[in-house]
Every structure is written in C-alpha cells, then in structure tokens.
C-alpha cells in the first residue's frame, strides 16, 4: 500500500510514519530528511537549498521530484511507501501520479492529519526547546519566524492538495490532535478499511 501523510509542519507526520515503518514494513520517503541529508553531506544541491529551507520556504519542485524519482526507481518497498512531506504543491502531486504510473504502481490513500494552528506553534517551539535541553541540535527552521513562513507555505501551496485528493477519492482525514497512540490507531483503522 502506498500512502501520503498530509498535514502542516508539526502535525506529527514524521512520528506516525515511523510507526508505520516499524509495524508494517513500509518505507518512509521524507523529502525534508533527504534535503537535510544533502546539506549535511555538503552536496551542491544541499548548499543550494540551505538558505531556502532555513527561511521556511519550499525548495523547487524540480529538486524534490528528482529526489523522489531516484528513490522510487531504486527501491522495492515491500510494505509500500509512505510519502511524508511530499507532495507539497499541485505540480508535485501531478508528478507523483505520473511517476507511480510509469512504475506500474498506484497511490492507495492520502491521510490528512487535522490539527489547529495554535497547537502547531506550541509543538514546534516545544520541539526546539526539548532538543536544546537534551543537547541535540535544533532544526534551523524550528523557530517562530521560519514557522510563520512554513505555515504560510502550507496554506498557500500545500493545502490545495486536500481538495485535489478529495476529488480523486483518495482522502481520509484523522484527528491529529489526539494522543500519538490514538492518532496511530486512527491511521491503522483507515488503512485497514480498504
Ligand atoms: P520538513 O522536514 O518536511 O518539514 O521539510 C523541511 C523543509 O524542507 C521545508 O520547509 C522545505 O524548505 C523543504 N522541503 C521538504 N519537502 C519539500 C517538498 N516536498 N517541496 C518543497 N520543499 C520541501
């Protein structure tokens, strides 16, 4: 089964993807993780996207579609793929559809994590504080200034995907404000319903 986890920054997509990897042998494809990895390893592309990411803006469709194409062409995810943080624009969504078609695969479901904005801001600012307290490095874009831009990018560029996938009959929404365990259970329920 191939699924997309859709929701604003801080909605819990990464956490829930982690559970699905463990419990269902799925492969998580997080473009955010891939881009951070490119930065750490100092590739040309990594250097190019650094400032854009830190500010909280989206990197170009071309770059992220290229990253996803590479993974899909290389991989055989036994339990299927979880797209986490991708697609984030309508052009990315169209490209994903075409890529999956080319590879003889399909998208089974888009799971939207519904949350509210006040909670997001608290979660992300909290995530930065926790990481700092534990001596871990804090994501450069986990600060209030970048967060506002990330939220705006979500509403302007990514939230139209909710209507797009609804119209395609792929959308399932779960309450992302419930406890982590309850959200995991809701996701399991919708996945097991098809
Ligand atoms: P994330 O870890 O998903 O919150 O992504 C961190 C940052 O990476 C985002 O704020 C963007 O700058 C960039 N990014 C990740 N995924 C995408 C994407 N699908 N399209 C454009 N930019 C992305």
Boltz pocket constraint, residues with backbone or C-beta under 6 A from the ligand:
constraints:
  - pocket:
      binder: B
      contacts: [[A, 9], [A, 31], [A, 32], [A, 33], [A, 35], [A, 52], [A, 53], [A, 54], [A, 56], [A, 57], [A, 58], [A, 59], [A, 60], [A, 61], [A, 64], [A, 84], [A, 85], [A, 86], [A, 87], [A, 88], [A, 89], [A, 92], [A, 141], [A, 150]]
      max_distance: 6.0
